[in-house]
C-alpha cells in the first residue's frame, strides 16, 4: 500500500540476536515506500553484517561517527535532521541506559541525542532476556525514556535465544511495521472508544452443520485497525473468521447472532462510536439437534423452521445513549441489487446518522472494496480501493460527524 511513502526512517540496530528480525523489518519498511537509513552499533555488527542491511535498504550503512562520506564530518547532525522518525530495533538494555544517561560516545546514541526532539520522534523496540527486562533498573530507564518523550513499542512474550521463556523478546517485524504505520496516522479519534462488529455469524443446525454466509470479516477488521491507528480504544466483536487481531485491539470472539448481541451490549455502554460491519444472520433454526442429523434413507429432506434473530444495530441504535447522541452508530448494507434504494431505507429504518453500502456482492473475501456513504444529506461514493484505505477514509468521515 506504500503507507510510508515519502517517509525517511533511520533504523538503528544495537547488539542482540533480534538483529535477524531487523533485516525483515527493513525489507518491510522499504516495501511500504519508506527511505531507510540503517545505523548500526559495533555490538550490532556482531550479529548481522552491514552488507546485509545495505542490500535490504538500498543505502550504505553508517557504523561510525567518523564516516568519511560526510563533507562536514557530522553524520549525527545530518542523519537526525533528515529523518521523519528514528526507530531503534532491537534496542538493548545497554542502549536504553545510554539513552537515559545522554551518552554520546558512538554514532547511534549521538544522533539520538542530537535529534530535534519536537520534530524527530524516537521509537524504541526493546529486546533482551526476561530477567534483564524485569530488572528495576531497566524498568526505571524505560519510564524515564517515556518521560523524555520517546515512544515505547513494548516487548513480546515467548521463547528466548538463551533458552528461557518470558517477556523481553523484540516484537515481530510485522508488528513493528504496523506500529510505525499507525504512528504516522492522524489521531482523529484520540480518547474515543469504538466498538466494531465484524465477520459472519454461524447458526447451528446440529453439532456439525449450520447456516452462515460468505463474509470474511476483512472490512470490519480493517475498520478496527484504522480506528486504533486514529488513537481510539477499540473493541472488536468478531464472528468466526480466520484473521489475525489488529495491533492494540481488544477482541471478543463469538459465533451466533445472540452471542454477538450479548458481547456488543456488554461493550457499547462505555463506547462513543459503534460500527456494525458484521453480516449477521437474519434467521436461526428454531431448534438445534443434539446429534448430527442423518439421512434416514427415505429421500426426504428434514424440515427446518426458523426464528428471526435479534437486530443488533437496531437494538444499539434505539438505546438511550444513542438516542441522546452520546453513541454514534454506523451501519453497513450489502445488497445484491438496488443498493442505493435499500441503503437509504435501511438508514431511516434503523434511525442511524450514517450507513455504508457495499457496491456489488463480490466484496466478500476480497482485499478491496467500493462503498457508498449514505446520510441525511444524500449519497456519496468512495471509489474502489483497498479495504484498509477505505477504512481510514471512513474513520475520517466518522470523526468529522461526531458531535
N, C-alpha and C positions, 0 to 999 in steps of 0.2 A: 504493500500500500504506500510505501515511501512516507511513513508517518514522521520521519525525522529529516525529510528533505530540507536542505538549507542549514541544518544544524552542524556546528563544529564541536565535536566531543573530544576532550582529552581523556583517554583511557589510561589510568595509572595502574601498574601491576607491582605489587610488593611480594615479599618472599612467602610462598606457601604452595602446597601441592595443588590447590584450587586454581593455579595458573592455567591448568589444562582447560578449565571451563572458560577462561578468558579468551581463548582462541575462538571458541564457538560464539561467545558474546560479541567479539569484534566482527566476526562474519555477519552476525545478525544485524548489528548496527549499520554496517555498510549496505546490506540488502534493503534496509529501511531508508536509505538515502543519505545517511549521515557521512560527513567527513570525519574520519577517526585518526587522531594523532596519538600514538602509543608512546608512553613514557614508562621506563622500567627502572626499578632499583637494582643495585648489584645483587641483592638477595633473590630477586625475581629471576635473574638470569641463571640461577642455579636450577630452576625448574622448567624453564621454557626459553627458547632462543629468540633473540631479536629478529633473526631471519624469518622465523615462522610468523611473527607478528607483523613484520613488514610485508610478507606475501599476502596476508589476510587483510591488512588495512590499505595496502597500496601506497604506503608512505614510509619513508625512512623512520626508524625508531630512535628516540632520544634516550640515552642512558647516562649522560654526563653533563654537568653544568658547563664544562669547558669544551663543548662541541664546537668544532671549527666552522660549521656551516653558518653560524650566526655572525653577521658582519659586526654587530655591536657587542658580541660575546655576552649577550644577555638572554639566553633561551628562557630563563624563568620569567622574564617580563614578556617576551614575545609570545610564548605559548599560552600564558594565562590571559593575555589580552585578546587573543584570537578566539578563545573558547566561549561557547554558549553554556557549557557545563563541564565540570571535572568529575569524572566517575572513577573512584578507586575500587578496583575489583580484581583480585582479592585485596582486602585491607587487613594486614596482620595486626596482632596485639601490639607489637613493637611500633608499627607505623601509627596506630591510633594514639599511642603515648607520645610519639614525636609531634603529631598534630596538636595535641593538647598543650604540649610544652612550647610550641612555636619553634621547634628545631628547624634548622635550615642548612644542614651540612651535606646535603646531596640534592639533586635536581628536583625530584618529585615533591619532597617536603618544602623545598624552597619556592617552587611555583605555586604551591597551595598557600603558602604564607604571603606571597606577593600578589595573589589574585585580588581584584576589586570585589570585596565580599558582597556588595549590594548589587553587583552586575553579573558575577560569575558564580553560580551555585556550586557547592561541593556536595557530592553524594557518596556515601560510604557503604560498601558491601563487605562486612566483616567476614573473616574466615580463620578459624583456629580450633584447637582442641576444646572439648566441652569444659574441662576444668579451668582452662585459661579464660574461656568466655564467662564462666560463672564467678571468677575471682572478683572480689570487691574492687580491686584496683581498675580492672577493665570496665566494670560497670560504672565506676566513678568517672572514668575517662569518657565513656560513651555519653553519659549525662552532660558532661562539660562540653563535648562536641556539639550536642544538640543545642545547648545554651548559647554556644558560639555561632549558631546559625547553620550548621551542617544538616543535611537530610540523611537520616539513618534508615537503611533499607531492610534491616533485620537480618536474621540468620535462619537457616534451615535446620531440620532435625533428622538424624539418621546415622548410618554407619560412617565412621571417620577413618581416614587413612591409617591412623595409629592402631586401629583395631577396636577402639571404644565406640560407644553409641550414645548420642545425645545432641544437645544444641551446640551450634557453633559452625556448622557447615556453611559455606557460601551458598547463597540461593542459586538455583539453576539459571543458566543463561537466558532461557525464555522468560522466566520470572523477572529477571533484572531488566530485560529488554522492555517488557510490558510496564515495569515501574518507571523506566526512563521516559517512555512514550507518554504515560499518564502524567508525569511531572510537568510536561510542557503543555498539556491541555488546559484551556481556560477553566477556572474554578467557578463556573456559573451557578453551581448548586452547593457551594461551600456551606456547611452547617445544616443542610437539609437531610431529611430521612426519606428514603424511597423504598417502596415495595413493588417488586415486579413478579408477575406470574409468567411462566414460560413452558413450552412443550405441550404434548398431548395429555389427556387423561386416559386411563385404562379401566374399563368397567367389566368386571369378571362375570363370565357365564358359569364357569366351573373352575376348579383349581388349575386348569391347563390353559383355557382359552378365554377370550374376552373381546370387547369392542373398543377400538381405538381409531386413530387417524394418522395421517402422514406427517404431522408436524414434527420437525426436527428440534425445535427449541432454539435454533441459531439466532433468530431475530431477538427473542427475549433475552438470551444470554448476552448478545451484543449491546442491548439497551442497559442491562445491569452493569456491564463493563464501562460503558460510556458515562453512566450516572456516577459510578465510582471515580472515574477519571476526572469528572467535573467537581469532585470534592464531597459528594454525598455519602452518607452512611446507608448502605444498600442491603436489603434482604431479598433474596431470590427464592421464590417458591416454585420448584421445578417438578414437572411430571416426569414420567420415565423416559429419559434421554441418555445418550452416550456422549456427553460433553463435559469437558473439564470446567471446574468452577473458576470464574474470573477472579483475578487477584484482588484480595481485600473485600470480597463479597461474602456475606453470610448466606449459606444455602440450606434450604429445607426441602428434602425430597418427599414427594407424595406420589400416589398412584391414581386414586379415584377423584371424581369431582367433589365429593363430600369431604375427602381428606384435604383437597386443595382449598375448599371453602374454610375449613377449620383453621388451617395454617395461615390463611390470609387474614381472617378475622382476629387471629392472635397477634398479627404483626401490624395491622393498619392503625390501631389506636395511637401509636407513637409516631406515625408517618405524616409527612407533608404532601407526598405525591404517591399515587397508586397507578401503575401502568399494567393493564391486563392484556398481555400478549398471548396467553395460553389458549390453545384450541380445545376448549372444554367440551366434552360430550354432552349433547343436549338431553340424551336419554340413557337410562341404565336398565338392565333386566330387573324385573320385579323380585326375582329370587335368584340366589346363586346356589348351584348344585354342590353338595358336599364332595362328590366324586366326579371324575370325568364322565361327561355324557357320551355314552357309547351307542353305536348303531345297533338296532335290535333285529336287523335282517328283513324288516317289513318294507324298506324303501321309503318310508315316510320320515320327513324331517321333523324334529321336535318343534313344538310350538313355544315361542317365547313372547311373553308380554312385557311391556316396558313402562317405566315411570319417569316422569320428567325430572331431570337433575336441577339442583338449585342454580340460580343465575348469580354467579359470583360478582360480576361487575355491577349488576343492578342492586344487589344487596349492599355492596360497599357504597355505591353512589347515593343510595337512599339513607345512609347513616347520618346521624345528626351532624358530625364533623364535616362531612362532605356537603350537606345542605347549607351549612353555615359558612362554607368557603375555606375551612381550615384544612381540607384534604382535597387536593386537585386530582381529578380522576381522568385517565386516558384509556380509551378502549381501542380494540382492533377489530377489523372486519375482513374476513377472507371470503370472497364470493366467487361463484362460477359464472355469473352474468349480472348485468345491470348494477355494477359496483357503486356508482355514484348515488343512484336511487336508494339502494339498500343501505349504504353507509349513512346518508342523511337521515333516513328513517330510524336507523339504529341509534344514532346520536341523540335524536329527540326522544326516542322511547326510553333510553337509559338515563336521560337527563344529565349528560356529562358535557363539559366545555370543549373537549377535543376528542375526535375519533380518527383513527388512522386506517385507511383502506389499502389492502394489498392488491396491486394491479396484476391480475392473472393468477390462475390456480397453480402455475408451475413454480411458485416461490418456495413451496415446501421442499426442504432439504438442500436448497441452493445457497451459495455463498453471496449472491447479490439479490437485489430486490428493486422494486419501483413502487412508490407509495403516493397516496393522496392524503392531504390533511384537510379534514372537514371540521369546521367550527361555525359559529353563528354568523360569521362574515362571508362564508362561502366555501369554495373548494380550491385547493392549490396543490399542484403536483410537485413531488420531489423526484427528479429524474433518476434513472437506473444507476445504481452504484453498489458498492459492497455494503453488506448489512451493517458493518461497523461504522462506515461513513454515514449511512442513513441514520443509525442510532445516535451518532454525535449531533447530526442536524436536528433530530427530534428533541434531544435533550436541550439544545439551544432554543428551540421553539417553546418547549415547556417552560424553561426559565424565564423567557420573555413574557409569558402569560400568567405567571404567578402573581397573586395579589400583593 
